[in-house]
Amino acid sequence: MARDSRRACSLQTLIGVDVLAQHLDDPSWRIVDCRFSLADPNAGRSAYLASHVPGAIHADVDRHLSGPRVPGKTGRHPLPEKTQWIEQVRRFGISPATQVAAYDDSGGAFAARLWWMLRWNGHDRVAVLDGGWRAWTSRGLPVTAEVPTPERAEGDWTGRPSLTRLVEAEHVDAARQLVLDARDRPRFRGETEPIDPVAGHIPGARCSPATANLDAQGYFKPPDELRRKFAAAGVAGDRDVVCYCGSGITAAHNILALRVAGFDEALLYAGSWSEWITDPTRGVATGDCG
């Protein structure tokens, strides 16, 4: 209970299960199940159809939270066109007045992508369920297999300033920016690469794994612990922070964790490593130092 009380004050970064449980029947809320697996793209949808938080809709990373992939040009999960994304948000039944709560079963990695993309629209009423699906089910809270059909929302998204910041590959510069890689250290070092054809990292980048944002139970660490984690990676508020990962997914997890820790909004390099390596003129580094 204390864990949820500590998280209950914010509806813009994290939300606890107790708070979400109080709003299952609230028509001004939209719950979004973001479960997904890179190893099995159908697994998230299948898990959702079997059981989910009552009232939740499903957002699929490949179909809903990414645009078309162009081999040799884009990363594995490029952002969709902004107008297409806004239309998808409307189909989800989300208006600018809607409070959104997103969850997954991957420590918030995929829910953070939705969190970031709604902030890209200028929408600040979105939070990630701390502890995710595991926290919800471990408390014995209600689940269902009933799939809702949301009504299309007609709210006006035009003219809303983005709450996020993007950077393209040509403007990623570790000499003047702090570039943080959210992948685990073996992939950063180039010791292993299970997904992309080239191993390593952007020269000058520092490793700050998104997995280290969570405690052993899968909850986000407290703000002071996250501050120490990012400070150890060099975050000090004296220069822009650029977050990237393999395809722009777990990079959003680092951006969320930075916000929880009280830091300014970091820039997202959405194409991330899988886009970076499509251009052979871009540098590749291995080992601990960029």
N, C-alpha and C positions, 0 to 999 in steps of 0.2 A: 504493500500500500504506500509506503513512504517513497518508493521509487516513482510511482505515478504522481504523487503530490509534488515531487520536485519538478516534474516535467509539465505539469498542468497549466503553467502560466503562459506558455507560448503556443500560438496556433500558426506560426510562420516558419518554424524550424522543425521542432519535434512535438509529438503529442503522446500522452500515455494511454494505456488501454482503458483505464477507468473513465477518462474523459470521453474517449470515442464511444464507449458503451452507453454513455448518457445521451448520445446524439444519433442512435441508430434510426430513430423515426423522425428526425428533424429534416423537413423538406428543404431547408436552406443549406444542407450538407450534401456532399457527394463523396462516397468512399470508393477508392480505386485500388483494385488488386493488380499489382505489377509483377506477379511471380513469372519467372522466365529462367531458362537454362541455356547457356551458350552451347552446351554439349548436346542438348535435345530441344530445339526450338518449339516443339509441340508440348513440352512437359508443363509449362506454366498454364497454358489454356486447359490442359487436361486436369491439372490439380484444381484449378478454379471451378471447372464444371462438376468436380466431385464434391467440393466443399469450400465455402468461402464465408467471409463476414457478411451477415444479412444486409442486403441492399447494395452490396459492392458490385461494380462493373469491372470488367477486365480490360487492361491496357497492355497490349502485346508490344514488346520492344521492337521487333522487326516490322510489324504491320502498322502500328500506331505511333510509335515514338522515334521512328527513323524515316528518312527519305530513301529514294532509290539509290542503290549502290552502283557506282560506275567503276568497273575493274580498271586498275591502273591509274585512277584519278582520285577517287574518294576513299575514305576509310570504310571500315566494316559497318558502322552505324552513323551515316551522315545525318545531319539535321534535315527535316523536311523543309519545303518552302514555307515561309511564315504564313501565307494566306491559307495553305492547305492545312497547316497545323491548327490555325484558329477555327477552321471549319470542323476539324476533328474534335476540338474542344467543345464546340457547340453540340455536336452529335453525342458527346459524352453527357450532355445535359448540364454543362458547367457554364455559368455566366460570371461576369465580374463580381457579383454579389455572393457567389457560392463559396462556402468553406470546404476545402478539399482535404481529405486525409488519405494518404497513400501508404500501402504496405507491400511487403514481399516476404520471402523466406530466405533471403540472402543478405541479411544484415542491413537492409536498406539500400543496397547497391542500385537496384532497378527503380525502386520508389524515388530515390534521389534524382534519377534522370527525369521523372515526371515533375518532381518539385522544381528542378532547374528550368524545365521547359515552360512551366506555367509562369514562373518569374520572368522568363524571356518575353512573355506576353504582357508583363507589367502586373501580374496577379500575385499579391502577397499573402492571400488567405489560403495558404497551402502548407501542410505539415506532414512529416513522415512519422509513421507509427513506431515509436521506440520499442525495440524488441521484436517488431513485426509479427508475422503469423505465429511464430513459436510462443511469443508472449501472450497472444490472444488465446490460443488453444490451451496453453498450460494453466490458464486461469479458469478453464471450463466455461468460457463465455460462449454465447450462442453462435452456431454456424448453420449454413443451409446450402442446398444445391439449387435452390430456386434462382433463376437468372432474370434480373429485372430488365425492363425495356425503358430506358430514360427518354423523356421527351426532349426534343432538340431545343437548346437554349438560344434565345434571340438577343442576348445582351450585346452591347456595342463594345468591341475591343479596339476600335480605331482610335488612334491618338494617345494610347496609354504608353507612357515611357517605360522602356524595359528596365527591370531591376537587376539585370545580369550584364555581364560584359564578355564579349567574344574577341578572339584574336585568331588571325589566319597564320598559316605556316610561315609566310614570308616575314611576319612581324614577331615571331618567337625569337627572342634574343637573350640568351642566358648571361650575356655580359652586362645588361642593364636591368634584367628582370630576374626574379627568383622563380625558376621553372621546377615544378614539383611533379614527379612521376608517381601515380597512385598504385602501380603494379607492385607485386611482391618482389623482394630483393633478388631472387635468382633470375627472374625475367629482366629486371633492370640491369643486372650485371651482364646479361647475355649468356648465362650458363645454361639456360633452357628457354625454349620458345614454343609452346604447344599450339599456338594459333596462327601467328603471322610468319611469313616466309623469311624474315630477317630478324635476328636477335640483337638486343642491345638497347640503347636509349639515346635521347637527344643530347648532343654534346653540351656539357655544362649543367645538365639537369641534376637534381638531387632526389633521392628515393624517399618517399613518405607514404608507405603503403596504406591504402584505405582500410585494410583489415585491422590496422593498429588503432583505428578510431573507436573500436568496440572493446568491451570487456569480455570476460570469459563466458558470460551468459548471453552475449549478443546484443547488449544495450550500448548506446553511445556512452563513452566515458564522460565524466563530469567536465564542465568547461575548463577548470584549472588544469586538469590532466591533459586535455586537448591542447591547451595553450603551451604546455611544456613540450608536448610532442612536436608541434609546429615550430616552436622556438628552436628546438634542437635541429630542425631542418633549415633554419635560417630566417624564418618569418619574423620580421621585426617592425613592420609598418613603414620602412624607409624606402621601399620600392614595390612595384607591382608584382603580384604573385600570379603566375600562369600555371594552371592545373591541366594535366593530360594523363592518359592511361593507354590502354590498347586501342579503344575505339570510341572514347568519349563517354563511357558509362560510369565507371568508378571514379573518374575525375570529378563528376558532380557530387559524389559522396565526400570527397575532400573539401569541395566548396561548401557543402552543407556543414561539415564538421568545423571548418574555419569560422563560419557564421555562429555556430553554437559556442565556439571559443571566444567570440567577441571581436574577431578580426573583420576588416573591410571585405567587401565582395571581391573575390579573386576572378581573374579572367579564365575562361574556358577555351582551350584549344580543342575544338570539337572533333576535328579529324583525327587527332592524336597519333599514336605511333603507326597505326595501320595506314594512315594517309601519308605521314611523314616519309615512309620508306617507298612510296610510289615514285618519288623523284630521286634518282641515283646521285644527283649532285648535292643532296642534303647529307650532312655528316651523320655518322653512326659511331657511337662510343660504347665501350664495354668496360667491365670492371666497376669498382666503386666510384671512381672519379670521372667526371665528364670532361 
